[in-house]
Amino acid sequence: MAKISKITCGSRELPAGVNLFLTILGENPKNAIYGIPPHKITEAIKILREELGEDELAITLMGYGLGRERLTHTEIARETEFNPNKVSRTLAKVQEKLQKKSVRTRLEALVPTREEIYEALEISDNRKEMEAKLDKARKKINEMGLIISHLKEDNDLQRRKSFVLGEEIDRLNKEVAALRKQLQTCEAENTRYKEDFRSLKRIFGEIAEPAKKIAELQLEKIFDEKIVESLKRANVFDLRTLTKLSRRNLTNLRVRREFVDVIERGLAEVGLKLREGV
């Protein structure tokens, strides 16, 4: 598989709002599919501006790509003229601040609830139902148009019956007018459903596919056979379990130190890492 360049904050495969949400959770779940939606990033930046210092805010916006182009660790150091170690320390301090309950609660409030997701999906279903009604109304109008056309032709050929045919035409014209009014109403509602559906796509359309790619990552796709066998002997069979272990945990499980170094590099290439500390 192609290598993924190292990114400072989260995974390159996920949008800024998802990576920021994973940071405040303090974990990297491989099946994450939602986070702070793009249209609420401005509110998230406002919260960060209130909680972080000037340098912390600037580095955070660069690292996550919040309201601007996303930069790597090296690019941040170059643009800010900070020592790379200062960039690392600043990001670590920011992560601690974001995981404080007061900050975490405010940022989590920007994430759509399960009920909001269900409501958006229901809007999508209603939109499809409304489109079916529109198709039915259009077919009915076409049928009525054909009937009116035939009646007008008969009226020209049978003038003596013009009075009766005229009444029939008037009646049908009224029905068509009523159907056209109904169609206008349906089209207005359909437009609203389409707008709601586009809003739903903006919120979730960028998330599902990148998250699916992360979920499909396996040990065998990142590490060679020797390292995979060593991990399995330590009862580590997937990335989720691996990222919950620290370097000391792995060496205590008899994973060779040189393997641990390779494991850390492999995880970094896909935006993951071992647990810090002991």
Disulfide bonds with the S-S distance in Angstrom:
none
